[in-house]
Structure formats: C-alpha cells, structure tokens
Amino acid sequence: MHIHVNGRNIEITDAIKAYAKEKLSKVASHYDQIEAIDIVLTVNKNPSVAENHKAEVICKLTTDSIKVEEDAESMYASIDLVADKLNRQVQKFKDKHLRSKNKNTSIR
C-alpha cells in the first residue's frame, strides 16, 4: 500500500508528512483491500475564512474508492478529523462488503 502526500499553497514539511502517514496508516491496518491513499493538504489564503486548512483523502480500494475531506483551523487538526472520518467510512464499506459476501454464500 502506498501513501502519497501532496500540498497546494503549502510546503509539505517532513513533520506534516510523517504525521499524516502515521495517522492514515492506522486506517489501512483495518482493511487489507486498500491499494493506495492519496492525501492533498491545502491552505486557503483568504483571511475571512476561519477554517482555512483543508485535508482531502482519496482511498483507493480494489473495487471502489472513498473520498473524504475536512476543514479545520490547523493542518494537524484537519488531518486528525479526516483520519477519523476515513476510518468510519472504511469500516462501513468493509461491513457492507462482508455482509453482502456472507449473504451470497448462505444456503436457503
């Protein structure tokens, strides 16, 4: 599994990159069908926007992909929020996939 971190209007430091990879690798440990995770970190330079740090994650699975995004006042907070949201979405996808798999194999 590959984790790619990109930035828009921000220089990605080693600390931010390591933090994002650490948080999202925990999500990848829950489901073995994850092929890649692409992270895009963006800073909105408009001073009237309070939550100007945005984290977008595209999680590529073998059969589908999940896209999540979150805004926050700091980059670390947006990474935390998007990791929690992605964790819930992957768990939901995994449960749905396992239920449909078990439903097809049951004998009636």
Secondary structure, 3 states (H helix, E strand, C coil): CEEEEEEECCCCCHHHHHHHHHHHHHHHCCCCCEEEEEEEEEECCCCCCCCCEEEEEEEEECCCEEEEEEEECCHHHHHHHHHHHHHHHHHHHHHHHHHHHHHHHCCC
